[in-house]
Amino acid sequence: MKPLVPSFVAAGIALGAAGAQGVETIAVLELRSRANPVVAAELSDRVREAVRRALPQARVVDSEENADFVIGGRISRGGLGYRAWLELRDQSGDVLQRASATASNRSELAEAIDGAAVDLVRSRQEAGGPITIAPLPAVPAPAEPPEDALNLEADAGVLVAWDRARRIEAHGKESPQDAAAAWRRVADMRGQNPFREIALTRAAGWEAYAAGRRALDAQLASDTARLRRVLPLASVTDSAKIDLLVRFAAAHGFDKVSPLVALLPSAELRARAELSLDCEVKEAHACVQLANAADEAKDAKAALDYLDRACAAGAPSACAESGDRWLQGDLRDPARAVAALQRGCDAANAAACVRLARVYEEGDGAPPNAKTAVDLREKACAAGDGKSCRRLAGMSEEPARVADLLRKGCEGGDALSCALSTKEPAIVQRQLQEAAAGVAKPAPIARPASATEKPAAKPPPPPSPRTEVEPSHDRAAAGMAMVAFGALAATAAVMMNSDDAQPRRAFRSALVAGSQPQSGSNRTLTLVFGGAAALSAGAGLVLLFTKPDKPQAPKVGVGVSPAGVVVSGNFR
């Protein structure tokens, strides 16, 4: 039989002691108040007086030492007046009942808190006290005769009674009183009776078991009657009702609680109670649903508790979620996280193995351990995590194993593994190793490739910008330049030969500035400029209207010397 929750065991012991002595001790502690401690002290005395009036047979004290039950609470003051909260706790600190009172002023609050205190103790009386049960004694083991029992001096009648008692006690669990009576007859037989001592012991054991069964049946009837009265009450909170049903089921069996669940006032509460009962008997799906409900209610601690229970009930996905949450926030507990993740990974849950591998890879929750991390990645890959398979492929030195791991990764839903699996294993191996080493490389899945594709050669460096013009363009430009120069030289010759001396001298001076003329003859200059004009214009026309077999840059040079204009080069 499943043991009781400690709070009920403690409360049961307290009530049993109180019943034996006829006196129940209730401690009423000082109420807490930040707004007005004086008011809190006055109201604490009012609560003690109210409890004495409601329970005249009880002993009311102000210290919780050796008390059977404890009443405590607090007082607050707001815009609407005063409010007081009271709660009744057992020896272990579990809350059994709650009550509250509100008022607009101190005098009204004193009267209201009297009523709240009376309601608190009366509600406990209505509930009949907490559910309690005395555990059954162990079923006596089959009897074995003493070594010297079968001897010629033992009476035959005693041997017959011994044999009969052993046959009856084989069904002693269903009829413990019959087994006790059979052993009692063996112990009472006269004559040579080597079984007297053992028969007395077994008779006492079966009598104790029978008494425990009778007490259990009486307790079951009493607790059932109490819950039938308490569950429909609006003053009892929903969580307290569910807690009572769970404890009832733990004490008397889950097969006896279903009729009581039907007494809950709403369908929603009945559904919650059913889930709580199923979770209590290790139905993992019920624990997960309760965890989801706790998440919606923003109760992170309760949600984590239900996930732990779902994990213990055999839900590996709950183990993965629980372990991840134990590594985060204010509830962080790395030891519990590792235990939960290990349990989930042992059950072949890929998410649990991956998260646990990260713990050892990153040193978050446990000392870094590369070997353990690799082993966990192997389990995650085997459980269907494609990314872990690809990660292992990057660590392998064997092309065949790389190909196999990438195939598994693709089957595990990793798109990158699918793309890489079409490439040459040796190439993929090198790329994965470079990626693992942190080398920045282009993505290897830019386009599909065949299995025999060779790595693309590096493109040649871009050519330097061209600084020369195409040959045909060079010829045309040079031809035009030479024709223009010829025209200019012809103009100069004409001006030299004109009667206007001043412009002629200015032009000549500008043209030959910085040089000393070797001849002062105007006729000579005129001839020079005229010849240069003819040669330059002719060469330019040749370049413009002829086309060489092989284009090449012009090799014609034009210059001015102190003696005149010089034109040289290749006109082909």
KETI-874517 format. One record per atom (N, C-alpha, C): residue in one letter; x, y, z. Coordinates in steps of 0.2 Angstrom, whole numbers, plus 2048, in hexadecimal, padded with zeros to 3 digits. Layout:
AXYZ;...
//
This chain:
M8047FA800;M800800800;M804806800;K80280B7FC;K8068117FC;K806815802;P80C817804;P80C81B80B;P80982280A;L806825810;L80382B810;L80883180F;V80583680D;V80983D80D;V80A83E814;P811841816;P81384281C;P80E846820;S80B84B81D;S807850821;S80184C824;F7FE848821;F7F9844823;F7FB83F829;V80083C828;V80383882D;V80483B834;A807841833;A808845839;A80284883C;A7FD84A838;A7F784C83B;A7F384683E;G7F484083B;G7F083B83E;G7F3839845;I7FA839845;I7FD83884C;I7FA83D851;A7FA84384F;A7F8849853;A7F1848855;L7EC846851;L7E5845853;L7E583F857;G7E983A856;G7E883485A;G7EA835861;A7F0839862;A7F283B868;A7ED83F86C;A7EA844868;A7E584886B;A7DF84486D;G7DD83F869;G7D883B86B;G7D9837871;A7DF834872;A7E1830877;A7E183487E;Q7E383B87D;Q7E383F883;Q7DD843884;G7D984387F;G7D3847880;G7D484E87F;V7DA85187D;V7DC85887D;V7DF859876;E7DD85E872;E7E086086C;E7E486686D;T7EA86786B;T7EE86D86C;T7EE871865;I7EC877865;I7EC87C85F;I7F0882861;A7F588385D;A7F988985E;A7F688F859;V7F589585C;V7F389A858;V7F989F859;L7FC8A0853;L8028A4853;L8008AC852;E8058B0853;E8038B7852;E8028B984B;L7FD8BC849;L7FC8BE842;L8018C3840;R8038C3839;R8088C7837;R8058CD833;S8088D3835;S8058D9831;S80A8DE831;R80C8E182B;R8108E682A;R80D8ED82B;A8078ED82A;A8038F482B;A8038F6832;N8008F1836;N7FF8F383D;N8008ED842;P8068EC845;P8078E7849;P8038E784F;V8008ED852;V7FC8ED858;V7F58E9856;V7F38EB850;V7EC8E884E;V7ED8E084E;A7F38DE84B;A7F48D784A;A7F48D4851;A7F78D7856;A7F88D385C;A7F18D385F;E7ED8D885F;E7E68D8861;E7E28D385E;L7E28D2857;L7DE8CD854;L7E18C6855;S7E78C5856;S7EA8BE858;S7E68BC85F;D7E58C0863;D7E28BE86A;D7DA8BD868;R7D78C1863;R7D08BF862;R7D08B885E;V7D58B685A;V7D58B0857;V7D58AA85C;R7DA8AB861;R7DA8A6867;R7D48A586A;E7D08AB86C;E7CA8AA870;E7C58A786B;A7C58A8865;A7C08A5861;A7C189E860;V7C789C860;V7C989585F;V7C7891866;R7C889486C;R7C6891872;R7BE890873;R7BB895870;R7B3895870;R7B188F86B;A7B488F866;A7B288A861;A7B4883863;L7BA882866;L7BC87B868;L7BE87C870;P7B987B874;P7BA87C87B;P7BE87687E;Q7BE87087B;Q7C286B87D;Q7C986B87B;A7CB870876;A7D2870874;A7D6875879;R7DD874878;R7E187887C;R7E487D877;V7E3884878;V7E6889873;V7EC88C876;V7F188C872;V7F888F875;V7FA89486F;D800897871;D80289C86C;D80989A86A;S80B89486B;S812891868;S81088B865;E81388A85F;E81288485B;E81587E85D;E81A87E863;E81D878865;E818873868;N81986D866;N815868868;N80D869867;A80C86D862;A80586E860;A80286985B;D7FC86785C;D7F9863857;D7F8867850;F7F586D851;F7F487184B;F7F687884C;V7F787C847;V7F9883848;V7F5887843;I7F388D846;I7EF892843;I7F4898842;G7F589B83C;G7F88A183B;G7F58A5835;G7F88AB834;G7F58AF82F;G7F88B682F;R7F58BA82B;R7F88C182A;R7F28C6829;I7F48CC82A;I7EF8D1829;I7F28D7824;S7EE8D9820;S7F08DF81B;S7EB8E481B;R7ED8EA819;R7E88F0819;R7E98F3812;G7E48F480F;G7E48F7808;G7DF8FD807;G7DD8FF801;G7D8904800;G7D1902802;L7D08FC802;L7C98FA804;L7C88F880C;G7CE8F880F;G7CD8F7816;G7D28F1818;Y7D08ED81D;Y7D48E8820;Y7D28E181D;R7D78DD81D;R7D68D681B;R7DB8D181F;A7D88CC821;A7DC8C7825;A7DB8C0822;W7E18BC822;W7E18B581F;W7E38B1825;L7E08AB826;L7E18A682B;L7E28A0827;E7E789B82A;E7E8895827;E7E989082D;L7E788A82C;L7E7884831;L7EC87F82E;R7F287E832;R7F787A830;R7F8874835;D7FA86E832;D7FC869837;D803869839;Q80586483C;Q80C86483F;Q81286583A;S810862834;S81686282F;S81586882B;G81186D82C;G810873829;G80C873823;D80986E821;D80486E81B;D7FD87181D;V7FB875819;V7F587981A;V7EF875819;L7EB87581E;L7E587081E;L7DE87581C;Q7DE87B81F;Q7D887F81D;Q7DA88681D;R7D688A819;R7D8892819;R7D189581A;A7D289B81D;A7CC8A081E;A7CE8A781D;S7C98AC81C;S7CB8B381B;S7C68B781E;A7C78BD81F;A7C38C2822;A7C48C981F;T7BF8CD81D;T7C18D481B;T7BC8D981F;A7BE8DF820;A7BA8E4823;A7BD8EB821;S7B98F0822;S7BB8F7821;S7BE8FA826;N7BE8F882D;N7C18FB832;N7C38F6837;R7C78F883D;R7CA8F3841;R7C48EF845;S7BF8F3847;S7BA8EF84B;S7B68EA847;E7B58EC841;E7B28E783D;E7B68E183B;L7BD8E283B;L7C18DD839;L7C28D883F;A7C18DB845;A7C28D684B;A7BC8D284B;E7B68D484A;E7B08D0849;E7B18CB844;A7B38CD83E;A7B48C9838;A7B98C3839;I7BE8C583D;I7C38C083E;I7C18BA843;D7BD8BC847;D7BA8B784C;D7B68B2848;G7B28B4843;G7AE8B083F;G7B38AB83A;A7B98AE838;A7BD8AB834;A7C18A5838;A7C28A783E;A7C68A2842;A7C189C844;V7BB89D845;V7B6898846;V7B5894840;D7B489783A;D7B3893834;D7B988F833;L7BF891835;L7C588D833;L7C5887837;V7C488783E;V7C4881842;V7BD87D840;R7B888083F;R7B287C83D;R7B3878837;S7B687B832;S7B787882C;S7BB87282D;R7C0872831;R7C486C833;R7C0867836;Q7BB86983A;Q7B786483E;Q7B2861838;E7B0865834;E7AB86382E;E7AF85D82A;A7B585F829;A7B985A825;A7BB854829;G7BA854830;G7BB84E834;G7C384D835;G7C7853834;G7CE852835;G7D184F82E;P7D784F82E;P7DB84C828;P7DA845827;I7DA843821;I7DA83B820;I7E0838823;T7DE833827;T7E482F82A;T7E3828829;I7E882482A;I7E781D829;I7ED81982D;A7EC814831;A7F1810834;A7F380B82F;P7FA80A82D;P7FC805828;P7FA7FE82B;L7F87FA826;L7F77F3828;L7FE7EF82A;P7FD7EB82F;P8037E7831;P8057E282B;A80B7E082A;A80D7DC825;A80A7D5825;V8087D3820;V8057CC81F;V80A7C7822;P8087C3827;P80D7BE829;P8107B9824;A8167B8824;A8197B381F;A8177AC821;P8177A881C;P8157A181D;P81A79E823;A81779A827;A81A79782D;A81E79182B;E82479082E;E82978B82D;E829787834;P828780834;P82977C83A;P83077C83D;P83177C843;P83877C846;P83B775844;E841775844;E84576F842;E843769846;D84276984C;D840763850;D839762851;A83576584C;A82D76584D;A82B75D84B;L82E75B846;L82C754844;L83074F848;N82D74D84D;N831748851;N82B743854;L82D73E856;L828738858;L82573A85E;E82773F862;E823741868;E81E746867;A81E74A861;A81874F860;A81274B85F;D80C74E862;D80674B861;D80374C85A;A800747857;A7FE747851;A7F874C850;G7F474D855;G7EF753854;G7F275A853;V7F875B857;V7FB761856;V7FE76284F;L80175C84C;L80375D845;L7FD75E840;V7F875B841;V7F275C83D;V7F076483D;A7EF766843;A7ED76D844;A7F2772841;W7F9771842;W7FE77583E;W7FD775837;D7FC76F834;D7FB76F82D;D7F477382B;R7EF77282F;R7E977582D;R7EA77D82D;A7ED77F832;A7EE787833;A7F278A82D;R7F778682B;R7FB788825;R7F778981F;R7F278481E;R7EE784818;R7E978A819;I7E778C81F;I7E2791820;I7E579881F;E7EB799821;E7EF79F821;E7F17A1819;A7F179C815;A7F279D80E;A7ED7A280B;H7E77A280E;H7E27A780C;H7E17AC812;G7E67AD816;G7E57B281C;G7E47B981A;K7E67BB814;K7E67C2812;K7DE7C4811;E7DA7BF80F;E7D37C080E;E7CF7BF815;S7D27BA819;S7CE7B881F;S7D47B8824;P7D67BE827;P7DB7BE82C;P7D97BB833;Q7D37BC834;Q7D07B983A;Q7D07B283B;D7CE7AE835;D7CF7A7835;D7D67A4836;A7DB7A8833;A7E17A6833;A7E47A683B;A7E27AC83E;A7E47AD845;A7E07A8849;A7DA7A6848;A7D77A184C;A7DA79A84B;A7DC798845;A7DF792844;A7E6791847;W7EA796847;W7F079684B;W7EF796853;R7EA79A855;R7E879A85C;R7E779385E;R7E378F85A;R7E178885C;R7E878385C;V7EC785858;V7F3781858;V7F678285F;A7F6789861;A7FA78B867;A7F778886D;D7F078786D;D7EC785873;D7EC77D874;M7EF77986F;M7EE77286F;M7F3770875;R7F176B878;R7F576887E;R7F976287B;G7FD75F880;G80175A87E;G80875D87C;Q80B758878;Q81275A875;Q81175E86F;N812765870;N81076A86B;N81776E869;P81B76C865;P821770863;P81F77785F;F81977885D;F81777E859;F81378385D;R813782864;R80F787868;R81278E867;E81878F868;E81B796868;E81A799861;I81C79685C;I81B799855;I81479A853;A80F795856;A808796855;A80579D858;L80879E85E;L8067A4862;L8087AA85E;T80E7AA85B;T8107B0858;T80C7B1851;R80B7AC84E;R8077AD848;R8007AF849;A7FD7AC84E;A7F67AE850;A7F67B6851;A7FB7B8855;A7FB7BF857;A7FC7C4850;G8007C184C;G8017C5846;G7FB7C5841;W7F77C0841;W7F17C083D;W7EC7C4840;E7EC7C4847;E7E77C884B;E7E87D084A;A7EF7D284A;A7F07D9848;A7EE7DB841;Y7EF7D683D;Y7EE7D8836;Y7E67D8835;A7E27D4838;A7DB7D5838;A7D97DB83B;A7DC7DD841;A7DA7E4844;A7DC7EA840;G7E17E983C;G7E37EF837;G7DE7EF832;R7DC7E982F;R7D77E982A;R7D07ED82C;R7CE7EB832;R7C87EE835;R7C97F5836;A7CF7F8838;A7D07FF839;A7D0802832;L7D37FF82D;L7D3802826;L7CC803824;D7C87FE825;D7C17FE822;D7BD804826;A7BE80482C;A7BB80A830;A7BD81082D;Q7C481182C;Q7C681782A;Q7C4819823;L7C381481F;L7C1815818;L7BA818818;A7B681581C;A7AF81881D;A7AF81F820;S7B3820825;S7B3827828;S7B582C823;D7BB82A81F;D7BE82F81B;D7B9830815;T7B682B813;T7B182C80D;T7AB83180F;A7A9830815;A7A3834818;A7A683B818;R7AC83C81B;R7AF84381B;R7AF847815;L7B2843810;L7B3846809;L7AC848806;R7A7844807;R7A1845804;R79E84B807;R7A084D80D;R79D85480F;R7A285A80D;V7A885880D;V7AD85E80B;V7AD860804;L7AD85B800;L7AF85D7F9;L7AA8627F5;P7A38617F7;P79F8667F4;P79F86D7F7;L7A386E7FD;L7A3875800;L7A787A7FC;A7A48807FB;A7A78857F7;A7AD8897FB;S7AD888802;S7B288B806;S7B9888806;V7B9881803;V7BF87E802;V7C287F7FB;T7C88807FB;T7CB8827F4;T7CC87C7F0;D7CC87D7E9;D7CC8787E5;D7D38737E6;S7D88777E7;S7DE8737E8;S7DE86F7EE;A7DB8717F3;A7DA86D7F9;A7D68677F8;K7D08687F4;K7CC8627F3;K7D085D7EF;I7D485F7EA;I7D885A7E6;I7DD8577EA;D7E085A7EF;D7E58577F3;D7E28527F8;L7DC8547FA;L7D884F7FE;L7D78487FA;L7D48497F4;L7D38437F0;L7D983F7EF;V7DF8427ED;V7E583F7EC;V7E783B7F2;R7E783E7F8;R7E983B7FE;R7E4835800;F7DE8367FF;F7D9831800;F7DB82B7FB;A7DC82C7F5;A7DE8267F1;A7E48237F3;A7E98277F5;A7EF8247F8;A7EE81F7FE;A7E9821802;A7E881E808;A7E4817807;H7DF818803;H7DA813802;H7D980F7FB;G7DD8127F6;G7DD80F7F0;G7DA8137EB;F7DC8147E5;F7DA8187E0;F7D38157DD;D7D280F7DE;D7CB80C7DB;D7C580F7E0;K7C78127E6;K7C18147EA;K7C081B7EA;V7C481F7E6;V7C38267E6;V7BE8297E0;S7BD8257DB;S7B98277D5;S7B282A7D7;P7AE8277DC;P7A88297DE;P7A88307E1;L7AE8317E4;L7AF8387E8;L7B183D7E3;V7B483C7DE;V7B68417D9;V7AF8447D6;A7AA8407D5;A7A48427D2;A7A18487D7;L7A38487DD;L7A084D7E2;L7A38547E0;L7A88557DD;L7AB85C7DB;L7A68607D7;P7A68667D9;P7A086A7D6;P7A086C7CF;S7A686B7CB;S7A786E7C4;S7AA8687C0;A7A98687BA;A7AC8637B5;A7B38657B5;E7B586B7B5;E7BC86D7B4;E7C086A7BA;L7BD86B7C0;L7C18697C6;L7C18617C6;R7BC85E7C4;R7BC8577C3;R7C28547BF;A7C28587B9;A7C88567B4;A7CE8577B7;R7CF85C7BB;R7D685D7BE;R7D78587C4;A7D28567C7;A7D38517CC;A7D584A7C9;E7D28497C3;E7D38427C0;E7DA8427BE;L7DD8487BB;L7E48487B9;L7E88487BF;S7E784B7C4;S7EB84A7CA;S7EB8437CD;L7E68407CD;L7E68397CF;L7EA8347CA;D7E98367C3;D7ED8327BF;D7F48337BF;C7F68397C0;C7FD83B7C1;C8008377C7;E7FC8377CD;E7FE8347D3;E80082C7D2;V7FC8297CD;V7FE8227CC;V8028217C6;K8068277C4;K80B8277BF;K8098267B8;E8038297B7;E80182A7B0;E8048307AD;A80A82F7A9;A80E8357A7;A80A83A7A3;H80583879F;H80283D79B;H7FE84279F;A7FB83F7A5;A7F78447A9;A7FC8497AD;C8028477AF;C80784B7B1;C8098517AC;V80A84F7A6;V80B8547A1;V8068597A0;Q8008577A0;Q7FA85B79F;Q7FA8607A5;L7FB85D7AB;L7FB8627B1;L8018677B1;A8078657AE;A80C8697AD;A80A86F7A8;N80786D7A3;N80587279E;N8008777A1;A7FB8757A5;A7F78797A9;A7FA87E7AE;A7FF87B7B1;A80387F7B6;A8078857B2;D8098837AC;D80D8887A7;D80888E7A6;E80288C7A4;E7FD8917A2;E7FB8957A8;A7FC8927AE;A7FA8967B4;A80189A7B6;K80689A7B3;K80C89D7B4;K80F89A7BB;D80E8947BC;D8118917C2;D81788C7C0;A81D88F7C0;A82288C7BD;A8258867C1;K8248877C8;K8268827CD;K82287C7CC;A81B87D7CC;A8168777CC;A8178747C5;A8188777C0;A8198747B9;A81F8707B9;L8258727BC;L82B86E7BC;L82A8687C1;D8268687C6;D8258637CA;D82185D7C6;Y81C85F7C2;Y81885B7BE;Y81C8587B9;L82185C7B6;L8258597B1;L82A8537B4;D82C8557BA;D8308507BD;D82C8497BE;R82684A7C0;R8228447C2;R8218407BB;A81F8447B6;A81E8417AF;A82583D7AD;C82A8407AE;C83183D7AD;C8328367B1;A8308377B7;A8308317BB;A82B82C7B9;A82682E7B6;A8218297B4;A8228267AD;G8288287AA;G82A8257A4;G82982979E;A82983079E;A828834798;A82F837797;P832834792;P839837791;P83983E78E;S83484078A;S833847788;S83384C78E;A82F84A793;A82E84E799;A83584E79D;C83984979C;C84084979F;C84484F79C;A84484F795;A848854791;A84585B793;E83F85C794;E83C863795;E83E86479D;S83D8607A1;S83F8617A8;S8468637A9;G84B85F7A6;G8528607A6;G8548677A4;D85186979E;D85286F79B;D8508757A0;R84A8747A3;R8488797A8;R84C87A7AE;W84F8747B0;W8538747B6;W8598787B5;L85B8797AF;L86187D7AE;L8608847AD;Q85A8867AE;Q85888D7AC;Q8558917B2;G8568977B3;G85389C7B7;G85489B7BF;D84F89D7C3;D85089C7CA;D8508957CC;L84C8917C9;L84C88A7CB;L8528867C9;R8578897C6;R85D8857C4;R85F8807C9;D86087A7C7;D8638747CB;D86686F7C6;P86D8707C5;P87086C7C0;P8708657C1;A8708637C8;A87085C7CA;A86A8597C7;R86485C7C9;R85E8597C7;R85D8597BF;A86085E7BC;A86085F7B5;A8638597B2;V8698577B4;V86D8527B1;V86A84B7B2;A86784A7B8;A8638447BA;A85D8437B5;A8598487B4;A8538487B0;A8558477A8;L85A84A7A6;L85D84A79F;L86084379E;Q8638407A3;Q8668397A2;Q8618347A2;R85B8357A6;R8568307A6;R85283179F;G85183779C;G84E837796;G852834790;C859836790;C85E83378B;C85E82B78C;D85E829792;D85E821792;D85881E78F;A85282278F;A84C82078C;A84C821784;A852823781;A85382477A;A84F82B778;N84F83077C;N84C83677A;N85183A777;A85183C771;A85684076D;A857847771;A85184A772;A852851775;A85685177C;A85484C780;A85884B786;A85F84A785;C861846780;C86884477F;C86C84A77C;V86984E778;V86C854775;V86D85977B;R86885A77F;R86985F784;R86E85D789;L86E85778B;L87485478F;L87A85578C;A87B853785;A881854782;A88485B782;R87F860782;R881867782;R884869789;V88186678E;V883867795;V88B865796;Y88D85F793;Y89485D793;Y89886178E;E895863789;E899867784;E89A86E786;E895871789;E89687878B;E898879793;G898873797;G89987479E;G8948777A2;D88E87779F;D88887B7A2;D8848767A7;G8868757AD;G8838707B1;G88786A7B3;A88C8697B0;A8918647B1;A8988667AE;P89D8637B1;P8A48647AE;P8A48627A7;P8A88667A2;P8A886479B;P8AB85D79B;N8A8859796;N8AB852795;N8AA85078E;A8AF85178A;A8AE850782;A8AC849781;K8AF844784;K8AD83D783;K8A683B784;T8A383E78A;T89C83D78C;T898840787;A89A846785;A89684A780;A895846779;V89B843777;V89A83F771;V896839772;D896836777;D892830778;D88B832778;L88983877B;L88283A77B;L88083C774;R88483F770;R883841769;R88183A765;E885835767;E88482F764;E87D82C765;K87B82D76C;K87482B76E;K86F82F76A;A87083676A;A86B83A767;A86A838760;C87083775C;C870835755;C86C82F754;A86D82A758;A869824758;A862824759;A86082A75D;A85982B75F;A85682F75A;G85A831755;G85683574F;G85883C74F;D85D83F752;D85F846752;D86484774C;G86184A747;G86684A741;G86C84F742;K86B854745;K870859746;K87685674A;S87485174F;S87A84E753;S87D84974E;C87A846749;C87D842744;C882846740;R88084B73E;R88485073A;R88A85273E;R889854744;R88F856749;R89485074A;L89284A74A;L89684474B;L89A843744;A89784473F;A89A844738;A8A0848738;G89F84E73A;G8A585373A;G8AB85173F;M8A984C743;M8AF84A748;M8B2844745;S8AF840740;S8B283A73E;S8B783B739;E8BC836739;E8C1836734;E8C083172F;E8BB82D72F;E8B982872A;E8B482A725;P8B682A71F;P8B182D71A;P8AA82871A;A8AB82271B;A8A581D71B;A8A081F720;R8A3820726;R89F82272C;R89C82972B;V8A082E728;V89D834727;V897834722;A89782F71D;A89182E719;A88C82B71C;D88D826721;D888823725;D884828729;L88882C72D;L886831732;L88183672E;L884838728;L88083D724;L87983A722;R879834720;R87383171E;R86E831724;K87182F72A;K86D82F730;K86A836732;G86F83B731;G86C842732;G86784472E;C867842727;C862843722;C85C840724;E85C83A727;E856836729;E85383972F;G85883D733;G855840739;G852847738;G852849732;G84F84F730;G853855730;D85A85472F;D85F85972F;D86085B727;A85E861725;A85E86271E;A86586371B;L86A86571F;L87186671E;L87485F71D;S87285B721;S875854720;S873851719;C86C852717;C86A850711;C86E85370B;A87085970C;A87485C706;A87B85A706;L87E85970C;L88585770C;L88584F70A;S88084B70B;S88184470A;S881843702;T8808486FE;T8818476F7;T8888486F4;K88C84B6F9;K89384D6F7;K8988476F8;E89E8486F6;E8A38436F7;E8A48436FF;P8A483D702;P8A583D709;P8AC84070B;A8B183F708;A8B884270A;A8B784A70A;I8B484C704;I8B3854704;I8AF85670A;V8A985370B;V8A5855710;V8A8854717;Q8AC84F718;Q8B084E71E;Q8B485471F;R8B885771A;R8BC85C71B;R8B886371C;Q8B3864719;Q8AF86A71A;Q8AC86A721;L8AA864724;L8A786472A;L8AC865730;Q8B286272E;Q8B7864733;Q8BA86B733;E8BA86E72D;E8BB87572D;E8B6879730;A8B087772F;A8AA87B733;A8AB87A73A;A8AC87473D;A8AD873744;A8B3877747;A8B8878743;A8BE87C745;A8BD883745;G8B7885742;G8B588C742;G8B889073C;V8BA88C737;V8BC890731;V8B689272D;A8B589872B;A8B089B727;A8B0899720;K8AB89571E;K8AB892717;K8A5893714;P8A489470D;P89D89470A;P89988E70B;A89388F70C;A88E88A70D;A88F884708;P89087E70A;P891878705;P88B876701;I885879702;I87F8776FF;I87C87C6FA;A8808806F7;A87E8856F3;A87B8826ED;R87D87C6EA;R8798796E5;R87A8716E5;P87686D6E2;P8778666E3;P87D8646DF;A88085F6E1;A88685D6DE;A8868556DD;S88A8526D8;S88A84B6D8;S88F8486DD;A88F8426DE;A89483F6E3;A89B83F6E1;T89C8406DA;T8A38406D7;T8A68476D6;E8A284C6D8;E8A48536D7;E8AA8546DA;K8AF8586D7;K8B585A6DA;K8B48616DD;P8B88626E1;P8B88696E4;P8BA86E6DF;A8B68736DE;A8B78796D9;A8BD87C6DB;A8C187D6D5;A8C78816D5;A8C68886D7;K8CB88B6DA;K8CA8926DC;K8CA8966D6;P8C689B6D6;P8C589F6D0;P8CC8A46CF;P8CE8A56C9;P8D48A96C8;P8D38B06CB;P8D88B36CD;P8D78BA6D0;P8D58BF6CA;P8D18C46CC;P8CE8C86C7;P8D38CC6C3;P8D38CD6BD;P8D88D06B9;P8D88D86BB;S8DE8DA6BB;S8DF8E16BD;S8DC8E66B7;P8D98EC6B9;P8D68F06B4;P8DA8F26AE;R8D78F16A9;R8DB8F36A3;R8DC8FB6A2;T8E38FC6A0;T8E49036A0;T8E6906699;E8E5901694;E8E690368D;E8E0902689;V8E0905683;V8DA90567F;V8DB90067A;E8D58FD677;E8D58F8672;E8D98FA66C;P8DD8F6668;P8E18F8663;P8DD8FC65E;S8D78FA65C;S8D38FE657;S8D2905659;H8D090665F;H8CF90C662;H8D5910662;D8DB90D664;D8E1911664;D8E391465D;R8E2910658;R8E4912651;R8E091864F;A8D9918651;A8D591E64F;A8D7924653;A8D8923659;A8DA92965D;A8E092C65B;A8E5928659;A8EC92A657;A8EB92E650;G8E792B64C;G8E692E645;G8E3935646;M8DE93564A;M8DA93C64B;M8DF94164E;A8E393F653;A8E8943656;A8ED946651;M8EF94164D;M8F4944648;M8F2948643;V8EB947640;V8E894B63C;V8E795263F;A8E5952645;A8E4959649;A8EB95C649;F8F095964B;F8F795C64B;F8F995F645;G8F795B63F;G8F995E639;G8F6964637;A8EF964639;A8EC96A638;A8EF97063C;L8F196F642;L8F4974646;L8FA976643;A8FE972641;A90597363E;A904978638;A8FF976634;A8FD97962E;A8FB98162F;T8F7981634;T8F5988636;T8FB98C639;A90098963C;A90698D63E;A90A98F638;A90B98B633;A90E98C62D;A90B99262A;V905992629;V901998626;V90399E62A;M90299E630;M9039A4634;M90A9A6634;M90F9A2633;M9169A4633;M9179A862C;N9149A6627;N9159A9621;N9109AF620;S90C9B1625;S9089B7624;S90C9BD625;D9099C3624;D90C9C9624;D90B9CC62C;D9079C9630;D9069CC637;D90C9C963B;A9109CD63C;A9169CB640;A9159CA647;Q9119CE64A;Q9109CD651;Q90D9C7653;P9079C5650;P9059BE652;P9099B8651;R90D9B964B;R9129B4649;R9179B364F;R91A9B9651;R91F9B9656;R91C9B665D;A9169B765E;A9139B5665;A9129AD664;F9109AB65E;F90F9A465E;F9159A065E;R91B9A365A;R9219A065A;R92499F661;S9249A5664;S9279A566B;S9239A0670;A91D99F66F;A91A99A674;A91B993672;L91D99266C;L91E98B669;L92598966B;V92A98E66B;V93198C66C;V933990672;A92F991677;A93199467E;A936990681;G93B994684;G941990687;G94698E683;S94698F67D;S94B98C678;S94E992674;Q954991672;Q95799666E;Q956994667;P953998663;P95399665C;P959996658;Q95A990654;Q961990651;Q96199364A;S95B995648;S95A999641;S95599E642;G9569A4640;G9519A9640;G94D9AA63A;S94D9A5635;S94A9A562F;S9439A3630;N93E9A762E;N9379A662E;N9359A0629;R9399A1624;R93799C61E;R939995621;T93E994625;T94098D627;T93A98B62B;L93898F630;L93298C634;L92C98B630;T92B98F62C;T92598D628;T925987624;L92B985622;L92C97F61E;L92B979623;V92E97A629;V92E97562E;V927973630;F923979632;F91C977634;F91897562E;G919977628;G915974622;G91796D621;G91E96B622;G91F964621;G91C95F627;A91C96262D;A91995E633;A91295D632;A90F96362F;A90796262E;A90695D629;A90A95D623;A90995861E;A90A951621;L910950624;L911949627;L90C94762C;S90A94B631;S905949636;S8FF947633;A8FC94C62E;A8F694B62C;A8F6944627;G8FB943624;G8FB93D620;G8FB937624;A8FF937629;A90093162E;A8F9930631;G8F6935633;G8EF934636;G8EA931632;L8EA93462B;L8E5931626;L8E7929625;V8ED928625;V8EF920624;V8EC91C62A;L8ED91F630;L8EA91B636;L8E391A636;L8DF920634;L8D8920634;L8D591B62E;F8D891B628;F8D5917623;F8D8911621;T8DD90E625;T8E0908624;T8DF90362A;K8DF8FD629;K8DD8F862F;K8E38F262F;P8E78F2634;P8EC8ED634;P8E98E6635;D8ED8E1633;D8EB8DA634;D8EA8D863B;K8EF8DA63F;K8EF8D9646;K8EF8E064A;P8EA8E164E;P8E98E7651;P8EF8E8656;Q8F28EE656;Q8F78EF65B;Q8F78F765C;A8FA8F8662;A8FA8FF664;A8FE903660;P8FC90965E;P90090D659;P90790F65C;K90C90F658;K91391165A;K915917656;V91191C656;V912922653;V914928658;G91992B658;G91B93065D;G91B93765A;V91993C65D;V91994365A;V91C947660;G92194B65E;G92494F663;G927956660;V92895A664;V92B961662;V932962665;S936964660;S93D965662;S93F96C661;P94496F663;P946976662;P94797765A;A948971656;A94897264F;A94297264C;G93D96F64F;G93696F64C;G93296964F;V92D96664B;V92996164D;V92C95A64A;V92C95564E;V92F94E64C;V92994964D;V928946647;V923940647;V92793A645;S92693564A;S92992E649;S92592964B;G926923649;G92291D64B;G921918645;N91D913647;N91B90E642;N91490F640;F913910639;F90C912637;F90990C634;R90B906635;R908900632;R9018FE636;
//
